[in-house]
Amino acid sequence: MSGTIRIEQRDRVLLATLSNPPHALFDDPLVGALDDLVARAEADDGVGAVVMTGDHPERFLAHYDVGEILAGAEESPSVSPRIARSSLRAAGAMRKVPGAENALSRTQLAGLVAIERFHEIMLRMESCGAVFLVAINGSAQGGGCELSLACDFRWMAEGDHRIGQPEILLGFPPGGGGTQRLVRMLGTSRALGLALDGGPMSPDEALEMGLVDRVIPGDDLVEEALTEAARLAGRSKEAVAATKRAIYFGGSMPLRDGMRLERAEFLATVGSENAKAAMRAYVDEFERTGELPAYDRELMQKTVDQGRFT
């Protein structure tokens, strides 16, 4: 079967359930469904957060379909890293031509187009005004782990589950952003150890390493994730997007360049109607009470819960 995503909207939160029975494999149709999900989260002002989970009883996503990868490898010539980089740049440029992506998918460039598309989708998640929280309801290896790494928060179910990057055991490195996001998240030593070993980790091991943020009883995982997503969904989408870009993209730049990106995001967002309304509410409260609202603990807790000063 081909992978699909079932979407249920709960106020400002989308619950996205990934499905590809019987093995919960990541495949090209599932990437297409993910593309549609991210586009909706980007464009719909009524969506402030997305919770992703899986419907397999033991897995979030198993890994990318190795049969698809093998078929592409057998149809394409072996190339050097330099030629691969040049080919990817060419494929990326050609994808921008209207109608070209469908035509390219029927050529030997299909594999290049597919991996460029997957990477682009995850980069869009990291610059989207909606918060992405993944409720990892079971094991997640390879592409399933890499999709989780592209989410803003990773919560994993307790139990006999595993998460990791096994690609090295198949003779190639992670190819869905795993090496880059792992090193930014965990540091060079831990990222290298995880990727070179190839063995999976338990939820508690992943939590200790910092690969996941919380480990929760499986029966409570999705509902707790939805509750947290609903809280975060109350924040301004412009501010969320600007903050994510500054951290995800600026954080890997040299300091001077990262600071310049932060300034640009600040200046582009501070004049928005949402920002001006929140600042007016803050100033009005200060003038009314004579005290700084940020130091009123009860008011601050209420504001954190609702997402903005009102």
Kinemage of the C-alpha trace (Angstrom):
@kinemage 1
@onewidth
@group {chain A} dominant
@subgroup {mainchain}
@vectorlist {calphas} color= white
{ca met a 1} P 0.000 0.000 0.000
{ca ser a 2} L 0.978 3.663 -0.379
{ca gly a 3} L 1.496 5.906 2.601
{ca thr a 4} L -1.182 8.410 3.567
{ca ile a 5} L -1.768 10.980 6.322
{ca arg a 6} L -5.136 11.303 8.065
{ca ile a 7} L -5.757 14.823 9.322
{ca glu a 8} L -8.139 15.865 12.083
{ca gln a 9} L -8.413 19.509 13.132
{ca arg a 10} L -8.915 20.293 16.819
{ca asp a 11} L -9.305 24.051 17.163
{ca arg a 12} L -5.899 25.442 16.098
{ca val a 13} L -4.127 22.057 16.114
{ca leu a 14} L -3.893 19.504 13.312
{ca leu a 15} L -3.569 15.883 14.419
{ca ala a 16} L -1.753 14.180 11.539
{ca thr a 17} L -1.684 10.376 11.681
{ca leu a 18} L 0.816 8.751 9.326
{ca ser a 19} L -0.313 5.423 7.884
{ca asn a 20} L 1.326 2.899 5.593
{ca pro a 21} L 0.295 -0.663 6.518
{ca pro a 22} L 1.436 -3.286 7.049
{ca his a 23} L 4.999 -2.200 7.946
{ca ala a 24} L 4.732 1.603 8.413
{ca leu a 25} L 7.367 2.253 5.760
{ca phe a 26} L 8.262 5.766 4.636
{ca asp a 27} L 7.712 5.996 0.865
{ca asp a 28} L 7.259 8.554 -1.899
{ca pro a 29} L 3.440 8.831 -1.588
{ca leu a 30} L 3.875 9.556 2.120
{ca val a 31} L 6.361 12.309 1.254
{ca gly a 32} L 3.699 13.781 -1.052
{ca ala a 33} L 1.138 13.689 1.746
{ca leu a 34} L 3.650 15.353 4.071
{ca asp a 35} L 4.152 18.087 1.468
{ca asp a 36} L 0.387 18.767 1.499
{ca leu a 37} L 0.304 18.803 5.317
{ca val a 38} L 3.119 21.347 5.571
{ca ala a 39} L 1.526 23.524 2.888
{ca arg a 40} L -1.700 23.599 4.900
{ca ala a 41} L 0.153 24.479 8.106
{ca glu a 42} L 1.925 27.307 6.267
{ca ala a 43} L -1.121 28.799 4.565
{ca asp a 44} L -3.966 28.349 7.073
{ca asp a 45} L -4.094 31.115 9.696
{ca gly a 46} L -6.352 28.836 11.744
{ca val a 47} L -3.533 26.314 12.241
{ca gly a 48} L -1.014 27.117 14.960
{ca ala a 49} L 0.420 23.671 15.622
{ca val a 50} L 0.680 20.170 14.183
{ca val a 51} L 0.934 16.915 16.145
{ca met a 52} L 2.264 14.015 14.078
{ca thr a 53} L 1.935 10.385 15.132
{ca gly a 54} L 1.581 6.957 13.501
{ca asp a 55} L -1.157 4.332 13.395
{ca his a 56} L 1.057 1.232 13.536
{ca pro a 57} L 0.759 -0.527 16.923
{ca glu a 58} L 4.552 -0.745 17.352
{ca arg a 59} L 6.046 1.968 15.126
{ca phe a 60} L 5.856 5.631 14.303
{ca leu a 61} L 7.659 5.074 10.993
{ca ala a 62} L 9.856 2.058 10.338
{ca his a 63} L 12.328 3.666 7.882
{ca tyr a 64} L 12.346 4.654 4.230
{ca asp a 65} L 11.430 1.827 1.853
{ca val a 66} L 14.815 0.179 1.169
{ca gly a 67} L 13.355 -1.401 -1.967
{ca glu a 68} L 12.738 2.077 -3.401
{ca ile a 69} L 16.281 3.173 -2.554
{ca leu a 70} L 17.763 -0.011 -4.045
{ca ala a 71} L 15.762 0.367 -7.259
{ca gly a 72} L 17.019 3.915 -7.665
{ca ala a 73} L 20.610 2.846 -6.967
{ca glu a 74} L 20.451 0.061 -9.554
{ca glu a 75} L 19.033 2.385 -12.206
{ca ser a 76} L 21.601 5.141 -11.681
{ca pro a 77} L 25.369 5.146 -12.233
{ca ser a 78} L 27.732 5.413 -9.272
{ca val a 79} L 29.131 8.949 -9.024
{ca ser a 80} L 31.662 10.857 -6.944
{ca pro a 81} L 30.529 13.239 -4.164
{ca arg a 82} L 31.531 16.198 -6.368
{ca ile a 83} L 29.377 15.052 -9.268
{ca ala a 84} L 26.543 14.199 -6.872
{ca arg a 85} L 26.622 17.750 -5.477
{ca ser a 86} L 26.571 19.228 -8.971
{ca ser a 87} L 23.694 16.958 -10.006
{ca leu a 88} L 21.679 17.898 -6.928
{ca arg a 89} L 22.166 21.598 -7.618
{ca ala a 90} L 20.988 21.064 -11.186
{ca ala a 91} L 17.967 19.036 -10.091
{ca gly a 92} L 17.078 21.667 -7.500
{ca ala a 93} L 17.223 24.421 -10.108
{ca met a 94} L 15.187 22.446 -12.634
{ca arg a 95} L 12.480 21.704 -10.046
{ca lys a 96} L 11.713 25.428 -9.922
{ca val a 97} L 10.622 25.399 -13.568
{ca pro a 98} L 6.792 25.035 -13.732
{ca gly a 99} L 5.827 21.486 -14.642
{ca ala a 100} L 9.414 20.259 -14.586
{ca glu a 101} L 9.110 18.144 -11.436
{ca asn a 102} L 6.604 15.732 -12.983
{ca ala a 103} L 8.723 15.405 -16.112
{ca leu a 104} L 11.909 14.827 -14.111
{ca ser a 105} L 10.232 12.111 -12.031
{ca arg a 106} L 10.063 9.966 -15.182
{ca thr a 107} L 13.802 10.233 -15.875
{ca gln a 108} L 17.015 9.005 -14.254
{ca leu a 109} L 16.914 12.202 -12.193
{ca ala a 110} L 13.855 10.937 -10.291
{ca gly a 111} L 15.904 9.941 -7.243
{ca leu a 112} L 17.589 13.343 -7.085
{ca val a 113} L 14.241 15.100 -7.355
{ca ala a 114} L 12.755 12.932 -4.592
{ca ile a 115} L 15.533 13.610 -2.081
{ca glu a 116} L 15.562 17.336 -2.895
{ca arg a 117} L 11.817 17.449 -2.308
{ca phe a 118} L 12.053 15.617 1.033
{ca his a 119} L 14.792 17.939 2.285
{ca glu a 120} L 12.869 21.002 1.164
{ca ile a 121} L 9.716 19.873 3.006
{ca met a 122} L 11.597 19.460 6.262
{ca leu a 123} L 13.274 22.856 5.869
{ca arg a 124} L 9.803 24.353 5.400
{ca met a 125} L 8.716 22.704 8.651
{ca glu a 126} L 11.597 24.465 10.376
{ca ser a 127} L 10.574 27.874 9.034
{ca cys a 128} L 6.801 27.394 9.360
{ca gly a 129} L 4.708 29.552 11.683
{ca ala a 130} L 3.022 26.440 13.064
{ca val a 131} L 4.745 24.459 15.809
{ca phe a 132} L 5.456 20.803 14.916
{ca leu a 133} L 5.356 18.294 17.773
{ca val a 134} L 5.889 14.617 16.977
{ca ala a 135} L 4.300 12.014 19.230
{ca ile a 136} L 6.572 9.050 18.485
{ca asn a 137} L 4.165 6.259 19.365
{ca gly a 138} L 6.659 3.450 18.696
{ca ser a 139} L 9.937 2.743 16.957
{ca ala a 140} L 11.373 5.235 14.470
{ca gln a 141} L 14.512 4.476 12.505
{ca gly a 142} L 16.130 5.964 9.424
{ca gly a 143} L 13.690 8.315 7.696
{ca gly a 144} L 11.267 8.046 10.607
{ca cys a 145} L 13.943 9.341 12.960
{ca glu a 146} L 14.949 12.047 10.482
{ca leu a 147} L 11.365 13.298 10.161
{ca ser a 148} L 11.217 13.484 13.959
{ca leu a 149} L 14.448 15.500 14.019
{ca ala a 150} L 12.837 18.118 11.752
{ca cys a 151} L 10.004 18.654 14.251
{ca asp a 152} L 10.275 21.319 16.938
{ca phe a 153} L 9.566 18.906 19.799
{ca arg a 154} L 9.945 15.135 20.061
{ca trp a 155} L 7.894 13.172 22.610
{ca met a 156} L 8.242 9.386 22.653
{ca ala a 157} L 6.139 6.604 24.139
{ca glu a 158} L 7.510 4.451 26.920
{ca gly a 159} L 8.050 0.793 26.079
{ca asp a 160} L 10.170 -1.609 24.089
{ca his a 161} L 10.663 0.851 21.220
{ca arg a 162} L 13.793 1.946 19.411
{ca ile a 163} L 14.940 5.084 17.607
{ca gly a 164} L 18.072 5.651 15.557
{ca gln a 165} L 19.879 5.862 12.226
{ca pro a 166} L 20.767 2.396 10.855
{ca glu a 167} L 21.868 3.537 7.382
{ca ile a 168} L 25.570 2.840 7.999
{ca leu a 169} L 24.695 -0.857 8.286
{ca leu a 170} L 23.391 -0.725 4.702
{ca gly a 171} L 26.571 0.871 3.392
{ca phe a 172} L 25.585 4.534 3.168
{ca pro a 173} L 25.140 7.526 5.511
{ca pro a 174} L 21.801 9.014 6.565
{ca gly a 175} L 20.374 10.905 3.597
{ca gly a 176} L 17.277 12.631 4.960
{ca gly a 177} L 19.005 15.339 6.974
{ca gly a 178} L 20.039 13.051 9.828
{ca thr a 179} L 23.729 13.926 9.919
{ca gln a 180} L 23.081 17.669 9.853
{ca arg a 181} L 20.312 17.818 12.430
{ca leu a 182} L 21.998 15.333 14.757
{ca val a 183} L 25.219 17.350 14.924
{ca arg a 184} L 23.300 20.565 15.564
{ca met a 185} L 21.187 18.903 18.238
{ca leu a 186} L 23.700 16.632 19.977
{ca gly a 187} L 27.157 17.913 19.044
{ca thr a 188} L 29.789 16.287 16.851
{ca ser a 189} L 30.861 13.419 19.132
{ca arg a 190} L 27.396 12.117 19.958
{ca ala a 191} L 26.110 12.573 16.419
{ca leu a 192} L 29.083 10.712 14.962
{ca gly a 193} L 28.773 7.903 17.497
{ca leu a 194} L 25.080 7.411 16.808
{ca ala a 195} L 25.427 7.527 13.015
{ca leu a 196} L 28.530 5.295 12.828
{ca asp a 197} L 27.233 2.705 15.273
{ca gly a 198} L 23.894 2.322 13.505
{ca gly a 199} L 22.297 0.657 16.507
{ca pro a 200} L 18.985 1.959 17.864
{ca met a 201} L 18.370 3.450 21.301
{ca ser a 202} L 15.593 2.889 23.807
{ca pro a 203} L 13.311 5.829 24.707
{ca asp a 204} L 15.165 6.386 27.981
{ca glu a 205} L 18.557 6.307 26.231
{ca ala a 206} L 17.280 8.764 23.630
{ca leu a 207} L 15.990 11.046 26.385
{ca glu a 208} L 19.319 10.957 28.218
{ca met a 209} L 21.201 11.775 25.011
{ca gly a 210} L 18.807 14.626 24.140
{ca leu a 211} L 17.394 13.037 21.001
{ca val a 212} L 13.855 13.225 22.427
{ca asp a 213} L 12.438 15.790 24.842
{ca arg a 214} L 10.031 13.661 26.880
{ca val a 215} L 9.133 9.990 27.397
{ca ile a 216} L 5.462 9.447 28.236
{ca pro a 217} L 3.234 6.405 28.833
{ca gly a 218} L 1.908 5.339 25.450
{ca asp a 219} L -1.767 5.606 26.397
{ca asp a 220} L -1.283 9.268 27.334
{ca leu a 221} L 1.148 10.302 24.592
{ca val a 222} L -1.126 11.747 21.906
{ca glu a 223} L -3.543 13.522 24.262
{ca glu a 224} L -0.700 15.123 26.220
{ca ala a 225} L 0.934 16.159 22.946
{ca leu a 226} L -2.331 17.707 21.755
{ca thr a 227} L -2.689 19.624 25.014
{ca glu a 228} L 0.811 21.063 24.714
{ca ala a 229} L 0.313 21.825 21.008
{ca ala a 230} L -2.923 23.683 21.777
{ca arg a 231} L -1.040 25.849 24.286
{ca leu a 232} L 1.750 26.666 21.819
{ca ala a 233} L -0.743 27.245 18.995
{ca gly a 234} L -1.905 30.436 20.709
{ca arg a 235} L 1.299 32.260 19.809
{ca ser a 236} L 1.628 34.565 16.804
{ca lys a 237} L 2.485 32.553 13.688
{ca glu a 238} L 4.725 35.373 12.424
{ca ala a 239} L 6.666 35.350 15.677
{ca val a 240} L 6.910 31.560 15.738
{ca ala a 241} L 8.218 31.440 12.166
{ca ala a 242} L 10.744 34.216 12.813
{ca thr a 243} L 11.985 32.564 15.997
{ca lys a 244} L 12.358 29.176 14.321
{ca arg a 245} L 14.300 30.610 11.380
{ca ala a 246} L 16.612 32.558 13.676
{ca ile a 247} L 17.367 29.474 15.773
{ca tyr a 248} L 17.428 26.725 13.134
{ca phe a 249} L 19.214 28.652 10.391
{ca gly a 250} L 20.974 31.447 12.255
{ca gly a 251} L 22.269 29.102 14.947
{ca ser a 252} L 24.548 27.292 12.504
{ca met a 253} L 25.972 30.497 10.995
{ca pro a 254} L 29.023 32.393 12.214
{ca leu a 255} L 27.935 34.580 15.136
{ca arg a 256} L 28.007 37.854 13.212
{ca asp a 257} L 25.848 36.397 10.422
{ca gly a 258} L 23.476 34.760 12.867
{ca met a 259} L 23.025 38.049 14.729
{ca arg a 260} L 22.264 39.789 11.437
{ca leu a 261} L 19.616 37.173 10.627
{ca glu a 262} L 18.107 37.624 14.100
{ca arg a 263} L 17.943 41.414 13.597
{ca ala a 264} L 16.246 40.950 10.239
{ca glu a 265} L 13.628 38.606 11.712
{ca phe a 266} L 13.037 41.011 14.601
{ca leu a 267} L 12.604 44.040 12.339
{ca ala a 268} L 10.338 42.158 9.936
{ca thr a 269} L 8.055 40.977 12.752
{ca val a 270} L 7.941 43.797 15.313
{ca gly a 271} L 5.682 45.918 13.080
{ca ser a 272} L 3.073 43.216 12.546
{ca glu a 273} L -0.463 43.821 13.806
{ca asn a 274} L -0.153 40.916 16.248
{ca ala a 275} L 3.035 42.322 17.738
{ca lys a 276} L 1.664 45.858 18.019
{ca ala a 277} L -1.538 44.623 19.691
{ca ala a 278} L 0.426 42.584 22.246
{ca met a 279} L 2.774 45.490 22.977
{ca arg a 280} L -0.180 47.881 23.414
{ca ala a 281} L -1.737 45.448 25.883
{ca tyr a 282} L 1.524 45.279 27.819
{ca val a 283} L 1.942 49.054 27.935
{ca asp a 284} L -1.714 49.564 28.922
{ca glu a 285} L -1.331 47.103 31.803
{ca phe a 286} L 1.840 48.852 32.972
{ca glu a 287} L 0.161 52.253 32.899
{ca arg a 288} L -2.866 50.876 34.747
{ca thr a 289} L -0.927 49.232 37.573
{ca gly a 290} L 2.420 51.017 37.639
{ca glu a 291} L 4.118 47.613 37.737
{ca leu a 292} L 5.912 45.740 34.953
{ca pro a 293} L 3.530 42.989 33.726
{ca ala a 294} L 6.442 40.603 33.023
{ca tyr a 295} L 7.095 40.482 36.792
{ca asp a 296} L 3.497 39.769 37.793
{ca arg a 297} L 3.735 35.984 38.203
{ca glu a 298} L 0.011 35.300 37.978
{ca leu a 299} L -0.407 37.487 34.898
{ca met a 300} L 2.675 35.985 33.262
{ca gln a 301} L 1.439 32.429 33.791
{ca lys a 302} L -1.901 33.383 32.238
{ca thr a 303} L -0.106 35.007 29.312
{ca val a 304} L 2.193 32.030 28.741
{ca asp a 305} L -0.855 29.738 28.721
{ca gln a 306} L -2.790 31.852 26.218
{ca gly a 307} L 0.210 32.667 24.037
{ca arg a 308} L 0.329 36.473 24.024
{ca phe a 309} L -0.462 39.605 26.020
{ca thr a 310} L -4.057 40.704 25.463
